[in-house]
Amino acid sequence: MLSKISILLTNHQLTLKDISQNQHLAEQDLRKALDENPDNWSSSVLSALSSSLNMRPGDLLELLDPVYSLKINDHSQMIQGIYIEDPEIYEQIRFVVESEHLEGWQPDEEDILRLLDEALNPSPTFQTEISQIWGGEDD
């Protein structure tokens, strides 16, 4: 069962049996649905859960699976809330983040901190690999 929905049900003192009886939906169908991604729930399951929690279906989905947002502020040189002091490094990290975001990556603060750390303290292993890829000097 999804942990977020379990917590919600517990906080509202609800069980799947309660929801099943009140919403005229098989308890087995609820259990099966809770093992799936909320985006794949049937409208009857979503409706039963949301009405039992006194929520709108869209609000429940948003709570269970919040929409990702990439936050870049050029004026403050911040990406996902992480300040990057050096303008050149900021631009390099921004380019990587935006490029990979287009491919589906959803970086969080931790990811930005890792990129920043790698930019400030490059790994010798990565430097060797990059040199080999770009035809630099061989070690």
FENFEN-V629369 format. One line per field, one symbol per residue. ss: DSSP state (~ for helix, > for strand, _ for the rest). phi: phi as a letter, one per 40 degrees, with the letter a starting at -180 (. if undefined). psi: psi as a letter, one per 20 degrees, with the letter a starting at -180 (. if undefined). A space follows every 50 residues. Layout:
ss=???
phi=???
psi=???
This chain:
ss=__~~~~~~~~~____~~~~~~~~___~~~~~~~~___~~~__~~~~~~~~ ~~____~~~~~~~~_______>>____>>__>>___~~~~~~~~~~~~~~ ~~______~~~~~~~~~~~~___~~~~~~~~~~______
phi=.cccccccccccfbbccdcdccbfbcdcccdccccbcdcccccccccccc cccfbcdcccccccacccbcbbbcccfbbfgccbcccccdcccdcccccc ccchcbcbdcccccccccccbccdccccccccccgcccc
psi=qphghggggghjlqrhggggghjlpphhhggghiirphijqrhhgggggg hhjlqqghhgghhhmqpqppopohgilppkjppogphghghghggggggh hhjipnqagggghgggghhhmpphghgggggggjkaqq.
